[in-house]
């Protein structure tokens, strides 16, 4: 039940199912503890999510980056962007082959209005494996934040080359094309 609830985006149900399973079994496998922590975070139980993440004892070395990724998400949701960045950077170091930690790291830099740093991270992510359309989408957002519309357009077009029906990228591309029509030329960063 917890797997289905987690997959369906029903965090309260996932929390309750995992809590009941923990009461019956006494403990949860590490993977389920990670799922529990993420769903606790999703319903705003930041302190409980931190506690569960601290208690994870055994996790395969090749998956340790996921624990740091989730710790970063908890810190980001609590508003501690520096702690989130530290966790995401650790996650990138642990798994530089995946686009996922790069996208989260760039998001934390963006939350701190450090768009140039976010662009640097996303450009590094282009050589990783995974959802490159997501990398280009976020790269486009960063360029758009800086009013660098032509570069944003290129990034959104790259996302659409990978996933032609990516609605969010289509909408973002329409937005920057309209902005370019209005300004006629690339505005300077402000």
N, C-alpha and C positions, 0 to 999 in steps of 0.2 A: 504494500500500500504506500509506503514512504517513497519508493522509487517512482511510482506513478504520480504521486502528488508533487514531488520535486520536479519531474519532467513537465508536468502540466502547469507549473508556476503557482502552486497552492502551498505557500510556505507554512502557514499555520497548521494545515493538515499534516504536512511532512514532519513538523516539529512534534506534534502530538503522537504520530505513529512511531517515530523514532524514540520518543520518551517512553512510550509504553513498551517498546521492544527492549529498551535498556533496563526497565524495571523487571521484566521477565527474565532476561538473560544475565543481568548484572553488569554487563559491559557491552559495548558495541565494537565491531571491527573498525579499524582506523578510517577506512573509506566512509563508513556511515557516520563516524564522528565529524568528518569533514563536511558531509552533506548536512548534518544537524547544525553545525556552526554556521554554514552559509544560509540556511533557512532561518536560524535565530537572528542573524544579521538582517535578513530581508524583512523581518517583522519588527525590527528596531530594538532587539534585545542584544545590544552591543556588548555589555559586560558578560552576559552568559556566553555569547559567541567567543569572546576572548578566552574565557575559562575553558571551554571545550577545546579550543585550538591549543591551549597550553598543555592540556592533558593528553593530547595525541602522543603516544609513545612509539609505536612502530609504524613506519611508513617506508615503502621501498625507496632506496636511494634515488632511483630514476624518476620518482614521483614526488620527491621532497619539495620541488619547486611549486607544486600545487598548494602545499601547506602555507608557504610564504605568500603565494598569490592571494589566498583567502585571508591571511592575516593582513595583507595590504588593503583588501576590500573593507575589512572591519575598521581599520584605521582611517581610511578615506571617508567612510560613512560617519565616523565620529568627528570628522573635521580635522584630524591630525595628518595633514598632507605630507609633512616631513617624514613621519613614521611610515606612512603609506609608500612614499618614494623609496625609502630604505628597503622595505619588504619587497616591493616590485623589482628594484635593482638586484636584490638577492635572487629573486625568482628568475630574472633574465640570466644572471650568472650561472644558475643551476641548470637552465635549459635554454641556451641561446638559439637552439634550432626551431623553437616554436614562436609563432607570431603573437600568441596570447599574452605573455607577460609584457611584451613591448607595448601592446595597445593599452594595457592598464597603466603602465608607467607613463606613457604619453598623456593619458587622461588626467593623471594626477598633476603632471606639469601644467597641463592646460587649466586645471582648476586653480592653480597658483598664478595664472596669467603668464606663464613662462612658455609662450607659444614657440619661440625659436628652439628651445630645448626639446619640446614635444616633437617638432619637425625633425630634429636630429635623431631622436629615438625612432621615429617612424621610418625614416630613411634607412636606418640600420635594420629595421624589421623586414625590409623588402628582400633581404637575402635569406630570411628564415622560411620555414615551411608552415603551411596552415592557410588561414583565411586571408589571403593577400588582398581580396576585395575589401575586407574590413580595414586593413592597413591603409589602402588608398583612400577609402572613405574618410577615415580619421585624419589623414594627411590633408585632404581637401578641406576639412573643417578648420584645421589649423591655419592654412593659407587664407581661408575666408575670414577667420578671426582677425587676421592682419591686413585685410583688404587687398590681398594679393590674388585678385580674382582670376587672372589668367593661369596661374599655377594651380589654383583651386580647381579650375575647369579641367585642366590636364589630369589632375589626380582623380576627380570624379569620373572622367572618361576612362581612365585606366581601370577603375573599379567596375565600370560597366562592360569593359572588354572581357573581364573575367566572369562576371555574372550579369548578363544582359538584362535580366528582369529585376534587378536590384532596385526596388521602388524608392528606398531612402536616397540612394545615389542619384536616381533620376530626378527626384524632387530637388536635391541639393544642386545638381547641374542646372536645372531650370532657374534656380535662384541666382546662381553666379552669372549665368548668361544674361538674365534680366538686369542685374547690377552692372555688368559690363556695358549693356546697351544704354543705361542711364548715365554712366560716367564717361563713356566714350573712350577712355584710356585708363590704364591702371593707376589708381590713386596711390599716393605715397602713404606709407604706414604712419599712423598717428600715435 
